[in-house]
Amino acid sequence: MSKKRVTITDVAKKAGVSIATVSRVINDTDYHVNDELRERVAAAAKELQYMPNFFGRSLKSGKSRDIGVILPSMVNPFYSEVIAGVEKECRSAGYNPIICTSSNKPDKEKELIRLLQGKCVEGMLISTINDDSDFIRKIIGADTNIVIFDQPIPDFSGDSVTFDFYQAGMLSAQYLVNSGHTCIAFLSAPFERFSRRAVYSGFCDALSKSGDAFQKKNLFISKVKDFKKVGIDEFENGRRLAKMFLKAHCPATAIVTINDITAFGIIQELVRGGCRVPEDVSVIGFDNINFSAMFSPALTTISQPSFEMGTMAARVLIERIKDRNKNSTQILMKPAIVERESVKKLTEPSK
């Protein structure tokens, strides 16, 4: 015979309080419950092993307490750190994140958005690979709470927590120029994402301002768009880019690339090809994932605060869920250089 399910009535009897009081404690409502009663309810619920009926609660309230999160990939540790921030903020506010990946496919991203809408999530956090702001506006118009994070959408006026990729590109070039490098290469996956185009634009503008205009012969872009389809990842793509760099006998003394994982692949292949890093060629990455400090040589990189971005994006979405009439929140996170061992100083910076 199956064990009878413990109900909220059982908890109320055990704690010697009303059902309403138990409900207020369990649902963490704004209605004030004094600490003594709260502790009694918690103790009774624990002793009886009471499990709230979240499905029934969502039917009754019309709210699921679920938040959809759509990412391009989970292979890059950057996104794992973002999710850690999202989960921490969601859990502390009583929300349940549902993690989905679009596998870097715009059509799959749209399919996931429709799927999450069908599941009646209370909101979505989207690191989009679509530049289609009209599509996102239609979703918002369909009564869906959305925060765009990581990858910005041009001319988007809704809630967003993004990163200043243009400034990051400028910072990478300025750092290398200040370190004495005048011939610098840029290695990247295809420019299909806003972030890559913005980093490259900032990089080129910074070189122009320094008097060393970027030479297109030092631009190396892989032709692989769908890594999974051809069975490679960003690390392997970095190796392919390094092979292109070596085959071209590029005279650059430094390389800028679009993320740390790609940088790891580049460095490995350069070393295999007989180049020492940073003695012969310096390399700078983007993201500042945890592995960057563990790699050899420890990677100099541009910090993109992943955990903080996830936390902030979730916070903005929860605030939107609570108040749909509030003004849009748009946060632009700033880059910072993290100096380690993969860049050689050809000249000492002027004091």
C-alpha positions as CSV (number, residue, x, y, z in Angstrom):
1,M,0.0,0.0,0.0
2,S,1.4,3.4,-1.0
3,K,2.2,5.9,1.6
4,K,-0.3,8.8,1.9
5,R,1.0,12.1,0.6
6,V,1.7,14.7,3.3
7,T,-0.4,17.8,2.7
8,I,-0.3,21.4,3.7
9,T,-3.1,20.6,6.2
10,D,-0.9,18.0,7.9
11,V,1.9,20.5,8.3
12,A,-0.5,23.1,9.7
13,K,-1.7,20.6,12.3
14,K,1.8,19.6,13.3
15,A,3.0,23.2,13.7
16,G,-0.2,24.3,15.4
17,V,-0.9,27.1,13.0
18,S,-3.4,27.9,10.3
19,I,-3.2,26.5,6.7
20,A,-2.9,30.2,5.6
21,T,0.3,30.6,7.7
22,V,1.9,27.5,6.2
23,S,1.0,28.7,2.7
24,R,2.6,32.1,3.4
25,V,5.8,30.5,4.7
26,I,6.1,27.9,1.9
27,N,5.3,30.4,-0.9
28,D,7.5,33.1,0.7
29,T,4.9,35.8,0.2
30,D,5.2,39.4,1.2
31,Y,2.7,38.8,4.0
32,H,4.6,39.1,7.3
33,V,5.0,36.0,9.4
34,N,7.0,36.3,12.6
35,D,10.3,34.3,13.0
36,E,8.9,31.9,15.7
37,L,6.0,30.8,13.5
38,R,8.2,30.5,10.4
39,E,10.6,28.2,12.3
40,R,7.7,26.1,13.6
41,V,6.4,25.6,10.1
42,A,9.8,24.8,8.7
43,A,10.5,22.2,11.5
44,A,7.1,20.6,10.9
45,A,7.5,20.4,7.2
46,K,11.0,18.9,7.6
47,E,9.8,16.3,10.2
48,L,6.9,15.2,8.0
49,Q,9.1,15.3,4.8
50,Y,6.5,17.6,3.2
51,M,7.1,18.2,-0.5
52,P,5.2,21.2,-2.1
53,N,3.1,20.4,-5.1
54,F,4.7,22.8,-7.6
55,F,2.6,21.6,-10.4
56,G,-0.6,22.2,-8.5
57,R,0.6,25.6,-7.3
58,S,1.4,26.7,-10.9
59,L,-2.0,25.7,-12.1
60,K,-3.7,27.6,-9.2
61,S,-1.6,30.7,-9.6
62,G,-1.1,30.6,-13.3
63,K,2.7,31.0,-12.7
64,S,5.2,28.3,-13.4
65,R,8.2,29.7,-11.5
66,D,10.2,28.5,-14.5
67,I,12.7,30.6,-16.4
68,G,14.0,29.5,-19.8
69,V,17.7,30.0,-20.6
70,I,18.9,29.7,-24.2
71,L,22.7,29.5,-24.9
72,P,24.6,29.0,-28.2
73,S,26.6,26.1,-26.6
74,M,27.7,24.6,-23.3
75,V,31.0,23.3,-24.7
76,N,32.8,26.6,-24.0
77,P,33.4,26.9,-20.2
78,F,32.4,30.6,-20.4
79,Y,28.7,29.6,-20.7
80,S,29.1,27.2,-17.8
81,E,30.2,30.1,-15.6
82,V,27.3,32.2,-16.9
83,I,24.8,29.4,-16.0
84,A,26.3,29.2,-12.5
85,G,25.4,32.9,-12.0
86,V,22.0,32.5,-13.5
87,E,21.2,29.5,-11.3
88,K,22.4,31.2,-8.1
89,E,20.2,34.2,-8.7
90,C,17.2,32.2,-9.8
91,R,17.3,29.7,-6.9
92,S,17.6,32.5,-4.3
93,A,14.5,34.1,-5.7
94,G,12.5,30.9,-5.9
95,Y,12.7,30.3,-9.7
96,N,13.8,27.2,-11.7
97,P,16.1,27.7,-14.7
98,I,15.5,25.5,-17.7
99,I,18.7,25.3,-19.7
100,C,18.6,24.9,-23.5
101,T,21.3,25.2,-26.2
102,S,20.7,26.2,-29.8
103,S,23.9,24.5,-31.0
104,N,24.8,27.8,-32.8
105,K,21.8,27.4,-35.1
106,P,19.5,30.4,-35.5
107,D,16.5,28.2,-36.5
108,K,16.9,26.0,-33.5
109,E,17.1,29.0,-31.3
110,K,13.7,30.2,-32.6
111,E,12.3,26.7,-32.1
112,L,13.5,26.6,-28.5
113,I,11.8,30.0,-27.9
114,R,8.5,28.7,-29.1
115,L,8.9,25.5,-27.1
116,L,9.6,27.5,-23.9
117,Q,6.6,29.7,-24.6
118,G,4.5,26.5,-24.9
119,K,5.7,25.4,-21.5
120,C,4.5,28.8,-20.1
121,V,7.8,29.8,-18.6
122,E,7.6,33.2,-16.8
123,G,10.5,34.6,-18.7
124,M,13.5,33.9,-20.9
125,L,17.2,34.7,-20.8
126,I,18.6,34.5,-24.4
127,S,22.2,34.7,-25.6
128,T,21.1,35.0,-29.2
129,I,22.9,34.2,-32.4
130,N,20.1,36.0,-34.3
131,D,20.5,39.5,-35.5
132,D,16.7,39.6,-36.1
133,S,15.5,42.1,-33.6
134,D,12.0,42.1,-35.2
135,F,11.6,38.4,-34.2
136,I,12.5,39.2,-30.6
137,R,10.1,42.1,-30.5
138,K,7.3,39.8,-31.7
139,I,8.0,37.5,-28.8
140,I,7.8,40.4,-26.3
141,G,4.6,41.5,-28.0
142,A,3.3,38.0,-27.3
143,D,3.4,38.7,-23.6
144,T,6.7,37.1,-22.9
145,N,9.3,38.5,-20.5
146,I,12.7,38.4,-22.2
147,V,16.2,39.6,-21.3
148,I,18.9,39.5,-24.0
149,F,22.3,38.8,-22.6
150,D,25.9,38.3,-23.8
151,Q,25.3,38.9,-27.5
152,P,23.6,42.2,-28.1
153,I,21.0,42.8,-30.8
154,P,21.4,46.1,-32.9
155,D,18.7,48.7,-32.1
156,F,17.1,46.6,-29.4
157,S,15.4,48.7,-26.8
158,G,14.3,46.0,-24.3
159,D,15.9,44.6,-21.2
160,S,19.5,43.5,-21.9
161,V,22.8,42.7,-20.1
162,T,25.5,42.7,-22.7
163,F,29.2,43.2,-23.1
164,D,31.2,46.0,-24.8
165,F,32.8,43.9,-27.5
166,Y,34.0,46.9,-29.4
167,Q,35.9,48.3,-26.4
168,A,37.3,44.8,-25.8
169,G,38.7,44.8,-29.3
170,M,40.2,48.2,-28.8
171,L,41.7,47.1,-25.5
172,S,43.4,44.1,-27.0
173,A,45.1,46.1,-29.8
174,Q,46.1,48.9,-27.5
175,Y,47.7,46.5,-25.0
176,L,49.8,44.8,-27.8
177,V,50.8,48.2,-29.3
178,N,51.9,49.4,-25.8
179,S,53.9,46.2,-25.5
180,G,55.8,47.1,-28.7
181,H,54.0,45.0,-31.3
182,T,53.4,46.7,-34.6
183,C,52.5,43.7,-36.8
184,I,49.5,42.0,-35.3
185,A,47.3,39.2,-36.7
186,F,43.6,38.6,-36.0
187,L,42.4,35.0,-36.1
188,S,38.6,34.2,-35.9
189,A,35.7,31.9,-36.7
190,P,33.4,33.4,-39.3
191,F,32.1,36.9,-38.6
192,E,28.4,35.7,-38.4
193,R,28.0,36.9,-34.8
194,F,27.8,40.5,-33.7
195,S,30.4,40.0,-31.0
196,R,33.1,38.9,-33.5
197,R,32.4,41.8,-35.8
198,A,32.4,44.3,-33.0
199,V,35.7,42.9,-31.5
200,Y,37.3,43.1,-35.0
201,S,36.0,46.6,-35.6
202,G,37.4,47.9,-32.2
203,F,40.7,46.1,-32.9
204,C,41.1,47.7,-36.3
205,D,40.1,51.2,-35.0
206,A,42.6,51.0,-32.2
207,L,45.4,50.1,-34.6
208,S,44.5,53.0,-36.9
209,K,44.6,55.4,-34.0
210,S,48.0,54.2,-33.1
211,G,49.3,54.8,-36.6
212,D,49.6,51.2,-37.5
213,A,46.7,50.4,-39.8
214,F,45.7,46.7,-39.9
215,Q,46.8,44.8,-42.9
216,K,44.1,42.5,-44.3
217,K,46.8,39.9,-45.1
218,N,47.0,39.3,-41.4
219,L,43.3,38.4,-41.1
220,F,42.7,34.7,-40.9
221,I,39.0,33.5,-40.8
222,S,38.1,29.8,-40.7
223,K,35.5,28.6,-43.1
224,V,33.8,26.4,-40.6
225,K,30.4,27.7,-39.6
226,D,28.8,24.6,-38.0
227,F,31.5,23.0,-35.8
228,K,29.3,20.0,-34.8
229,K,28.5,19.2,-38.4
230,V,32.1,18.7,-39.3
231,G,33.0,17.1,-36.0
232,I,35.3,19.8,-34.5
233,D,35.1,22.3,-31.6
234,E,36.5,25.7,-30.9
235,F,39.8,24.3,-29.7
236,E,40.2,22.3,-33.0
237,N,39.2,25.4,-34.9
238,G,42.0,27.3,-33.2
239,R,44.5,24.7,-34.4
240,R,43.2,25.1,-37.9
241,L,43.6,28.8,-37.7
242,A,47.2,28.4,-36.5
243,K,47.9,26.2,-39.4
244,M,46.6,28.9,-41.8
245,F,48.8,31.4,-40.0
246,L,51.9,29.3,-40.3
247,K,51.3,28.2,-43.9
248,A,51.0,31.9,-44.9
249,H,54.4,32.6,-43.2
250,C,52.7,35.6,-41.5
251,P,55.2,38.0,-40.1
252,A,53.0,39.1,-37.1
253,T,54.6,39.0,-33.7
254,A,51.3,38.8,-31.9
255,I,47.8,37.3,-32.4
256,V,44.4,38.4,-31.2
257,T,41.7,35.7,-31.3
258,I,38.0,35.6,-30.4
259,N,37.9,33.4,-27.2
260,D,40.2,31.6,-24.8
261,I,39.4,28.1,-26.1
262,T,40.4,29.1,-29.6
263,A,43.5,30.7,-28.2
264,F,44.4,27.3,-26.5
265,G,44.2,25.6,-29.9
266,I,46.2,28.3,-31.6
267,I,49.0,28.1,-29.0
268,Q,49.2,24.3,-29.2
269,E,49.5,24.3,-33.0
270,L,52.0,27.1,-33.0
271,V,54.2,25.1,-30.6
272,R,53.8,22.0,-32.7
273,G,54.9,24.1,-35.7
274,G,58.1,25.2,-34.0
275,C,57.0,28.6,-32.7
276,R,57.6,29.5,-29.1
277,V,54.8,31.4,-27.2
278,P,55.4,34.2,-26.3
279,E,59.1,34.3,-27.4
280,D,58.3,34.1,-31.1
281,V,54.6,34.9,-31.2
282,S,52.4,36.4,-28.5
283,V,48.7,35.4,-28.1
284,I,45.9,37.2,-26.4
285,G,42.4,35.6,-25.9
286,F,38.9,36.7,-24.8
287,D,36.7,35.6,-21.9
288,N,39.1,34.9,-19.0
289,I,37.7,31.4,-18.3
290,N,39.1,29.6,-15.3
291,F,41.4,27.4,-17.4
292,S,43.2,30.5,-18.8
293,A,45.3,30.7,-15.6
294,M,46.0,27.0,-15.7
295,F,47.2,26.8,-19.3
296,S,50.9,26.9,-20.2
297,P,51.8,29.6,-20.8
298,A,49.1,31.2,-18.7
299,L,46.9,33.1,-21.1
300,T,46.8,36.9,-21.2
301,T,43.2,37.7,-22.0
302,I,40.3,40.1,-22.0
303,S,38.0,39.6,-19.1
304,Q,34.3,39.2,-19.8
305,P,32.7,38.8,-16.4
306,S,30.7,35.6,-17.0
307,F,29.3,34.8,-13.6
308,E,28.4,38.4,-12.9
309,M,26.7,38.6,-16.3
310,G,24.5,35.5,-15.5
311,T,23.6,36.9,-12.1
312,M,22.8,40.3,-13.4
313,A,20.7,39.0,-16.4
314,A,18.6,36.8,-14.1
315,R,18.1,39.7,-11.7
316,V,16.9,42.0,-14.4
317,L,14.5,39.3,-15.7
318,I,13.0,38.6,-12.2
319,E,12.5,42.3,-11.7
320,R,10.7,42.4,-15.1
321,I,8.5,39.5,-14.1
322,K,7.5,41.3,-10.9
323,D,6.9,44.6,-12.6
324,R,6.0,44.5,-16.3
325,N,5.5,48.3,-16.5
326,K,9.0,49.2,-15.4
327,N,11.3,51.0,-17.8
328,S,13.8,48.9,-19.8
329,T,17.1,48.0,-18.1
330,Q,20.1,48.0,-20.4
331,I,23.5,47.1,-18.8
332,L,26.7,47.2,-20.8
333,M,29.5,45.4,-19.0
334,K,33.0,46.6,-19.5
335,P,36.2,44.7,-20.5
336,A,39.5,44.5,-18.6
337,I,42.9,43.2,-19.5
338,V,44.2,40.2,-17.5
339,E,48.0,40.1,-17.8
340,R,49.6,36.7,-17.6
341,E,52.4,35.0,-19.6
342,S,51.4,34.7,-23.3
343,V,52.4,38.2,-24.4
344,K,56.0,39.3,-24.7
345,K,56.8,42.9,-24.0
346,L,59.0,44.0,-26.9
347,T,59.3,47.5,-25.3
348,E,58.5,48.7,-21.8
349,P,55.5,51.0,-21.6
350,S,56.3,54.6,-21.1
351,K,55.7,56.0,-17.6
